[in-house]
Amino acid sequence: MTRFLLRRLFFVLISLWVIISATFFLMKAVPGGPFSAEKKVPDEILKSLEAHYGLDKPLAVQYYDYLKSVVTWDLGPSFRYDAETVNQIINRTFKISLVLGLEALLLSIALGLFFGVMAALYHNKFQDYSSMVLAVIGMSVPSFILAVFLQYIFAIKFDIFPAGRFESPLHHVLPALSLAALPTAFIARLTRSNMLEVLQQDYIKTARAKGIKENAVMIKHAIRNAILPVVTYLGPLTAGILTGSFVVENIYGIPGLGTQFVQSITNRDYTVIMGTTVFYSIILVFMIFVVDMLYGVIDPRINITGDNAKGGNANEFQ
């Protein structure tokens, strides 16, 4: 297990280094600069600003300085907001995206598993057809169209929920639904297909033949084995949802990390762009690492270390 953890940690560090390097050099390759504006800045002021932020140094020195700042988690000042650093911006905005993301994540897992299991248990019946129709709609309709549609129907037309902002619990409903629609549909389809396959396995038939209650068979054997692919999907899904949806946050006027990222692109605030990208990457690789660990918890037959256990193959069915 120690060797496995060290090996995974090594790949995590390599992945982060590649992402950080790619982001840095792409930002440098973009035409223009952080101080480009419609009104031309005098050369003297431009040189002074570049010297203040270290942009006049050779590219290799800037790259080294940025790697060092990432290691110490000091992402530097914002080019557009003099009173805030990138760390402060992430700390302020991520709290909002985290709340919205957790709400959407829990909603998508609960609804996705429910519709997927129901569709599998009632295969080729009304419950199956209706669940899959909803899943197809959820996967086909873009999030920005769904967000505008929900906003128009429930906020403008019937005035049930607020149209924007993120203040009271009622403000959370429409953004969470908009953000959870696509992952709910994907989880439902994934759960259904795996449940149908698992229900045909011999150990399910054996459990039923032994007289085990149907609820116990479903929960302990069928659902537990059917959700492994769902767990794989939850790794990058969690990272994406928790860091905020750019489209949904902008439509509902939510001052989260997604909105801040879009504004930083518009403002050419390179340090904020790179900082949020690095932050997203750290969450992504961490969640993938957690998923690898969860495999062994959900299904003990899986040998995550890749080594054979003593006394037999660790992958053999216990």
N, C-alpha and C positions, 0 to 999 in steps of 0.2 A: 504493500500500500504506500509506503514512503517513497519508493522508486516511482510509482505511478504519479503521486502528487508532485514530485519534483519534475518529472517529465512534462506533466500538464502545465506546471508553472512556467517551465522554460518556453513552451509553445505560446503561452499567454503573453509573455514578455516579448517574444519575437513578433507576434501579431500586432501588439501595441506599437512596437518600434516601426514596423512597416506602415501602419496607419498614420502615425504621427509624422513620419518622413514624407509620405505621399501628400498629406494635407499641407505641410509646410511648403513644399516645392510647388504644388499646384497654386497656392496662394501667391507665391512669388511670380508665377508665370502668367497670372491674370493681368491683362492690360490695365493701365492706370495705377492708382495707389490709394492708400487710405485717406490722403488729404486732397484727392481730386474732387473738384466741385465745378458747378456751372460757371462760377466766377473764378477766374484764374488767380491763384495765390502768387504773390511776388516771390521771386527766386530766393531772396534773402530769408524770408519767413519760412519758405519750404525747406531750405537747407537747415535752418535752425530747428524746425520740427523733426526732421529726419535725424539730426544729431542727438536731439533730446531722447528720442525713442530707439536709438541705435540702428536706424535703418540705413545709415551711411557706411556701416561696416561691411567688410566682404561677406559674401553669401555663406561661406563656410563658417565664419565666426558667428553670424546670426543663427545658423543651424545649431551649432554647438551650444550657444547661449539658450536657445529655446529648449533643446533636450534637457539641459541642466535645470531650467525652470519647471519643466514638466515633472522631473524626478523629485524636486523639492515641493511640487504642487504650488508654485507661485507663478500663475499664468500671466502676470503682468497687468499693466493698466489698459483701460479701454481707450481707443483712439478718439471716440466720440463723446464719452461721458467722463469728464475730467474728475468728477468726485467719486468715481467708482472704479474698482479693479474688476478683472474678469472673474476672480473668485467670488467677489461680493455679488456680482450679477447672477452667477450660477446659484449661489446660496439663496438669493432672494426669489428667483423665478422657479427653481426646481421644486421648492416646497409646494407651489401651486400645481405644477405638472404632476407631482407625485400623488397628490390627493385625487386629481382627475384620473390619472393612470390606474391607480389601485381600484377605484370605483369601476372603471371600464373593464379592467382585467378580471375582477371577481364576477362581474355581470356576464362577461363573455364565457368564462369557464362554466358558471352555473347553467346558463341558458344553453350553451353549446353541448355540454354533456347531457342535459335533460332531453333536448330535441334529438340528439344522436342515439341515445339509448332507447327512447320511445320509438324512433323510426325503425331500429333494429328489432325490437321486441314485437312490433306490429308490422312486420315486413309485408309490403304489397297491400297495405290497408290504408284507410283514410289518414291515420296518424303519420304513417310513413310518407305519403304523398304530400300532405300539408307541410310537414317539417322540411322536406326537401325543397318544396316550392319557396318557402321562406329563406332557406339557405341559399338557393340560387339567386334570389333577389338581393340578399345581403352581400353576395360576392360580386354581383353584376353592377350594382349601383355604386358609383364613386362616392367617397365619403363627403366630398364638398357638395354634391347634389343632394345627398341624404340630409346633410346638416341644414342646408337651405330649406329643403322640403319640411323638415320637422320644425324649423324655426317659423316658417310661414303658417303651417297648419296649427301648431299648438301654442305659438306665442302671438302671432299677429291675427290669425283668423278667429281662434276661440279664446285667446288670452288666458290660457291655463298656466303656462310657465313663462318666466321672463325670457326676453329675446336675446339677452347678452349679459356680460359681466360674470363674476364668480363670487358672489357674496353670501347669499343664503343657501340652504339645502335645495330649494327649488331651482336655483341657478345651475345646479349640478346635473339635473336630470337629462336635459336635451344634449349637452356635450358628451355625457357618458354614453348615452344611447348611440349617438353618431360615431363615437370612437370604438364602441364595442360591436357594431354591426358586422364588419368584415371578419374579425377573429371568431365571433360567435358562429357565423356561417361555416367557416373553415373547420372549426372544432366539431361542429355537428356532423358534417360530411365525413370527417376523418373518424369520429367515434362510431358512426353508423357502419362504415365499411369494415372496421376492425371488429366491432361487435358481431356482425354477421359471420365473419370468419371464425371468431373464437367460439361462438355458439355451436359450431359444427365439429369442434374438437372432441376427441375421445374422453378427455378428463371431465368435460362438462356432462357428457352422457353418463359416465361412471358415477359422478356425484349425484345426479338425479336418480340413477338406479339404486343407489344406497339409501335413498329416502331423505336426503338432505333437503331442507326447506328451500323453496324456489328463491326467496329473498337472499338467503345465505349463498346460494349458488351464484346469483347475479353479482352480489357485492364482493364476495371473497374471491371468486374465480374469474367470472366473465369480465366484469368492469375493470378489475385490477389489471388484467392482462391486456385489455383492449385500449387502455389509456397510455400505454408506453409511447406510441407515435405522437400522441397529444402532448406528452411531456417534452418530447423533442422540439415540437413547434413552440412550446411555451417559453423556451429560452430566449430566442431573438424577439418573440412577441412581447415578452415582459420588458425587455430593454427598450423596444420601440415605443410601447405605450407609456412607460414611466417617464421617458424623456420628453413626452408631449407630442401631439400631432400638430404639425405646422398649419395644416388647413383648418382643422376644427378649432384650434385656439384662436386663429385669426378671424374666423367667421363669427364666433361668439364673443370676441373681444376679451379673451382671457389672457392676462399678463403672465403667461407661463414661459417655459424655456423654449418651446416651439416658436412662439411669437417673437421672443427676443432674438432667436436665430435668424428669422426672416428679416427682422429690422437690421440686424448686424450686416446681412448681405447687402441690403439696400444702402446702408451707410458706409459700406466698405470698411467696416470695423474688423480688421483682420484678426486681431488678437481674440476677439469674442468668437469669431467663426472657428478659429483653430481650437480655442478652449472648449467650446461646446462639443465640437467633433471628438476631441480627445475624451471628454467626459462621457459622451455616448458610447465610445469604443470600450472604455473601461467597464461600463455596465454590461455591454453586450458580451464581452469575453468572460466576465464573471458569471453571467447567467448561463452561458454555455457550459462553464465548469461545474456549476451547481447541477445542471441537467445530467451531466455524466455521473455525478455522485448519486443522484436520485434513482438512476437506473438500478443500482444494486439494492436500494431500499424497497422499491416497488416490486422488483422481480429478483429474488435471491439467486435464481438460476444463472443470471448474467454475471460473468467474471470480469469486472471493470479493469482489473490489473493486467489481464492478459496472461496470467500464470495459472498453471494447473494446480488445483488444491491437492493436498495430501490425501491419499486413499481413493483417488478417482478424479474424474473430470469435473471441474467446478460448474460446467455448463449443463451437466446432466440434471434431469428433472428429479427433484427430491420427492 
